[in-house]
């Protein structure tokens, strides 16, 4: 954890410094010191100060929030399903968010206010998860296998709905949807930070506080009932927390894949399956991973920025194939 805190601070400075207009590290430290009332001593210019506070800092904070939300949700769902390959997309969050975003774009609602598109995506994601849970709920139980199958079915259905709606969009609206669905942190503003800060903080905080109950649930339904844990109540609670944190992260940054799969699984191999340690570590590592992808996307290709959703796919796909091969060898 100490090493990750150090890496996070280093990436924070790099994120505020590197970009189309490089700002010296000393000037970044001056800007951060000004918050504590320390006068700049290295010649920080008004333009550099504006870039740091109004462009790069909101972008960085949105990245940290989204990474923390996706990684914590992934760790929770992997424990809940007892499957290291589970991620937030498996319960229909991404497909629901896509449909919500398309509806906002197609109706022109996204042009009314900055919050229209993310809020519609959030609503679509939550409705998709509610449908998944409703399909899986039978006779007071939510079997894990049934929940997985319901998530796959809902995801496929909503993907078909999204494809049907896309055929009715004109070229400009298609470009707007494509820009959102790739996932990125560019053009993030303080409004996006305030939109995601409270729900993500609450959901992630509750998941960490309930880590002991998640440990019991991960042992199986029979074992959980044997120690007196209300299985249905906590399973629904964890599903809601994971879905809401993921949906909020998606709504402020677009669809970003592999964070909820790669980060928790890697930490599970490093520090073990105890969620009392795994969840806080996943929160920190998720923010680090997404911030690293964002910084790398800015500097890898001179003059062109690679969006963070593309970078996570480039890094996450090889690791996912490695996990798949490893699981096949174990079988």
C-alpha positions in Angstrom: 0.0 0.0 0.0 2.9 2.4 0.8 4.4 1.7 -2.6 1.1 2.3 -4.4 0.6 5.6 -2.5 4.1 6.7 -3.8 3.3 5.6 -7.3 -0.1 7.5 -7.1 1.6 10.7 -6.1 4.2 10.4 -8.9 1.4 9.7 -11.5 -0.5 12.7 -10.1 2.4 15.0 -10.7 3.0 13.5 -14.2 -0.7 13.8 -15.1 -0.7 17.5 -14.2 2.6 18.1 -16.0 2.5 16.2 -19.3 0.2 16.9 -22.2 0.0 19.1 -25.3 1.6 21.9 -23.3 4.2 20.4 -21.0 4.5 22.1 -17.6 7.7 21.8 -15.5 7.4 19.7 -12.4 8.5 22.6 -10.3 5.6 24.7 -11.6 3.2 21.9 -10.8 4.5 21.8 -7.2 4.1 25.5 -7.0 0.4 25.2 -8.1 -0.2 22.5 -5.4 1.7 24.6 -2.8 -0.4 27.6 -3.5 -3.4 25.7 -2.0 -1.5 25.6 1.3 -0.8 29.4 1.0 2.8 28.9 -0.2 3.7 31.6 -2.8 5.0 30.2 -6.2 8.8 30.5 -6.4 9.5 29.0 -9.9 7.7 31.4 -12.2 4.3 29.7 -12.5 2.4 31.6 -15.3 -1.3 32.3 -15.3 -1.8 30.1 -18.4 0.0 27.2 -16.7 -2.1 27.7 -13.5 -5.3 27.7 -15.6 -4.3 24.5 -17.4 -3.5 22.7 -14.1 -6.7 23.7 -12.2 -9.3 23.8 -14.9 -8.2 21.2 -17.4 -5.8 18.6 -16.0 -6.9 18.3 -12.4 -10.5 17.6 -13.1 -9.4 15.0 -15.7 -7.1 13.4 -13.2 -9.7 13.2 -10.5 -12.3 11.7 -12.9 -9.7 9.1 -13.8 -9.0 8.3 -10.1 -12.7 8.0 -9.3 -13.5 5.9 -12.3 -10.6 3.5 -11.8 -11.4 3.1 -8.1 -15.1 2.5 -8.9 -14.4 -0.1 -11.6 -11.7 -2.0 -9.7 -13.7 -2.1 -6.5 -16.8 -3.4 -8.4 -14.7 -6.0 -10.2 -13.2 -7.3 -6.9 -16.7 -7.4 -5.3 -18.3 -9.3 -8.2 -15.3 -11.7 -8.5 -15.8 -12.6 -4.8 -19.6 -12.7 -5.1 -19.5 -15.1 -8.1 -16.4 -16.9 -6.9 -15.1 -16.4 -10.4 -11.8 -14.6 -11.1 -12.9 -13.7 -14.7 -16.0 -11.8 -13.6 -16.2 -8.1 -14.2 -18.9 -5.4 -14.0 -19.9 -5.8 -17.7 -21.2 -9.3 -16.8 -24.3 -7.9 -15.2 -25.3 -5.7 -18.1 -24.0 -2.4 -16.9 -22.1 -1.5 -20.1 -24.9 -2.5 -22.4 -27.5 -0.6 -20.4 -25.3 2.5 -20.3 -24.8 2.4 -24.1 -28.6 2.3 -24.7 -29.1 5.2 -22.3 -26.4 7.2 -24.1 -27.9 6.5 -27.5 -31.4 7.5 -26.4 -30.0 10.8 -25.0 -28.2 11.5 -28.3 -31.1 10.4 -30.6 -33.6 12.6 -28.8 -31.3 15.6 -28.7 -31.4 15.6 -24.9 -27.6 15.4 -24.8 -27.4 18.9 -26.3 -29.6 20.5 -23.6 -27.2 20.2 -20.7 -23.8 18.8 -19.9 -25.3 16.3 -17.5 -27.9 14.8 -19.9 -25.7 12.2 -21.5 -24.0 10.9 -18.3 -27.3 10.8 -16.4 -29.1 8.9 -19.2 -26.2 6.4 -19.3 -26.4 6.0 -15.5 -30.2 5.4 -15.7 -29.8 2.9 -18.5 -27.1 1.0 -16.6 -29.2 0.8 -13.4 -32.3 -0.4 -15.4 -30.2 -3.1 -17.1 -28.9 -4.4 -13.7 -32.5 -4.3 -12.3 -33.7 -6.4 -15.2 -30.9 -8.9 -14.7 -31.7 -9.3 -11.0 -35.4 -9.6 -11.7 -34.8 -12.4 -14.3 -32.5 -14.3 -11.9 -34.7 -13.9 -8.8 -36.7 -17.1 -8.1 -38.5 -18.3 -5.0 -36.5 -16.0 -2.7 -33.2 -17.0 -4.1 -30.6 -15.6 -6.6 -28.5 -18.5 -7.8 -25.1 -17.3 -9.0 -25.2 -19.3 -12.3 -28.7 -18.0 -13.1 -27.5 -14.5 -12.4 -24.6 -14.9 -14.8 -26.8 -16.3 -17.5 -29.4 -13.5 -17.0 -26.6 -10.9 -17.3 -25.4 -12.5 -20.6 -29.0 -12.5 -22.0 -29.7 -8.9 -20.9 -26.4 -7.8 -22.3 -27.0 -9.4 -25.7 -30.6 -8.1 -25.9 -29.5 -4.5 -25.0 -26.6 -4.7 -27.5 -29.2 -5.6 -30.2 -31.4 -2.6 -29.1 -28.3 -0.3 -29.2 -27.5 -1.5 -32.8 -31.1 -0.9 -33.9 -31.1 2.6 -32.5 -27.8 3.4 -34.1 -29.2 2.7 -37.5 -31.6 5.7 -37.0 -28.8 8.2 -36.1 -27.3 10.6 -38.5 -23.6 11.0 -39.1 -23.0 13.7 -36.5 -24.9 11.8 -33.8 -23.0 8.6 -34.6 -19.7 10.5 -34.1 -21.0 11.8 -30.8 -21.9 8.2 -29.6 -18.6 6.8 -30.9 -16.7 9.5 -29.0 -18.5 8.6 -25.8 -18.4 4.8 -26.1 -14.6 4.5 -26.6 -14.2 5.9 -23.1 -11.9 8.9 -22.3 -10.9 11.5 -19.8 -10.4 14.4 -22.2 -12.7 17.4 -21.8 -13.6 16.4 -18.3 -14.7 19.3 -16.1 -15.3 19.9 -12.4 -19.0 19.1 -13.1 -18.0 15.5 -13.9 -16.0 15.3 -10.7 -18.9 16.5 -8.5 -21.3 14.2 -10.4 -19.2 11.1 -9.6 -17.6 12.0 -6.2 -20.4 11.3 -3.8 -21.9 8.1 -5.3 -18.6 6.5 -6.0 -17.2 7.4 -2.6 -20.3 6.0 -0.8 -20.4 2.8 -2.8 -16.7 2.1 -2.5 -16.8 2.9 1.2 -19.7 0.5 1.9 -18.0 -2.3 -0.1 -14.8 -1.9 2.0 -16.8 -1.8 5.2 -18.7 -5.0 4.3 -15.6 -6.9 3.2 -16.0 -9.5 6.0 -19.5 -10.3 4.8 -18.2 -10.6 1.2 -15.6 -13.1 2.5 -18.3 -15.2 3.9 -20.4 -15.0 0.7 -17.5 -16.1 -1.4 -17.3 -19.4 0.5 -20.7 -20.4 -0.9 -24.4 -20.0 0.0 -24.5 -23.1 2.3 -21.6 -21.9 4.4 -23.0 -18.4 4.6 -26.3 -19.6 5.8 -24.6 -21.8 8.3 -23.1 -18.8 10.1 -26.4 -16.9 10.0 -25.7 -14.5 7.2 -28.8 -13.3 5.3 -27.6 -14.3 1.9 -30.2 -12.7 -0.4 -30.0 -9.4 1.4 -26.3 -9.1 1.2 -26.1 -10.5 -2.3 -28.6 -7.9 -3.5 -26.7 -5.2 -1.6 -23.3 -6.1 -3.1 -24.9 -6.2 -6.6 -26.4 -2.8 -6.1 -23.2 -1.3 -4.8 -21.1 -2.8 -7.6 -23.6 -1.8 -10.3 -24.1 1.8 -9.0 -20.4 2.5 -8.7 -19.7 1.0 -12.1 -22.6 2.9 -13.7 -21.4 6.2 -12.2 -17.9 5.6 -13.4 -19.2 4.8 -16.9 -21.5 7.8 -17.0 -18.6 10.3 -16.3 -16.0 8.7 -18.5 -17.7 6.5 -21.0 -17.2 2.8 -21.5 -13.8 1.7 -20.2 -13.1 -2.0 -20.1 -10.7 -4.4 -18.4 -10.1 -2.3 -15.3 -12.6 -4.3 -13.3 -11.1 -7.6 -14.6 -7.4 -7.0 -14.6 -6.7 -5.0 -11.4 -8.6 -7.1 -8.8 -7.3 -10.4 -10.3 -3.7 -9.2 -10.3 -4.0 -8.1 -6.7 -5.7 -11.3 -5.7 -2.6 -13.2 -6.8 -0.3 -10.7 -5.0 -2.1 -10.3 -1.6 -4.6 -13.1 -1.4 -8.4 -13.4 -1.5 -9.2 -11.6 1.8 -11.5 -8.8 0.8 -10.6 -6.8 3.9 -7.2 -6.1 2.2 -8.2 -6.8 -1.4 -10.9 -4.1 -1.7 -8.9 -1.1 -0.4 -5.9 -2.2 -2.5 -8.1 -2.5 -5.6 -9.5 1.0 -5.0 -5.9 2.4 -5.0 -4.6 0.2 -7.8 -7.6 0.9 -10.0 -7.0 4.7 -9.8 -3.3 4.1 -10.5 -3.9 1.8 -13.5 -6.4 4.2 -15.2 -4.2 7.2 -14.5 -1.2 5.4 -15.9 -3.1 4.5 -19.1 -4.2 8.1 -19.4 -0.7 9.5 -19.0 0.7 6.9 -21.4 -1.9 7.7 -24.0 -0.8 11.3 -24.0 2.9 10.8 -24.6 3.2 7.6 -26.6 2.2 9.2 -29.9 3.7 12.6 -30.5 1.0 15.1 -31.5 -1.9 12.6 -31.0 -3.7 11.5 -27.9 -4.7 7.9 -27.5 -7.9 7.7 -25.5 -7.8 5.9 -22.2 -10.4 3.3 -23.2 -8.1 2.2 -26.0 -5.1 2.1 -23.7 -6.8 -0.1 -21.2 -7.9 -2.5 -24.0 -4.3 -2.7 -25.3 -3.0 -3.5 -21.8 -5.9 -5.6 -20.6 -6.4 -7.9 -23.6 -3.0 -9.6 -23.4 -3.4 -10.1 -19.7 -6.9 -11.5 -20.1 -5.6 -14.0 -22.6 -2.9 -14.9 -20.1 -5.6 -15.6 -17.4 -7.5 -17.7 -19.9 -4.5 -19.8 -20.8 -3.6 -20.2 -17.1 -7.1 -21.4 -16.2 -7.0 -23.9 -19.1 -3.7 -25.3 -17.8 -5.1 -25.7 -14.3 -8.1 -27.6 -15.7 
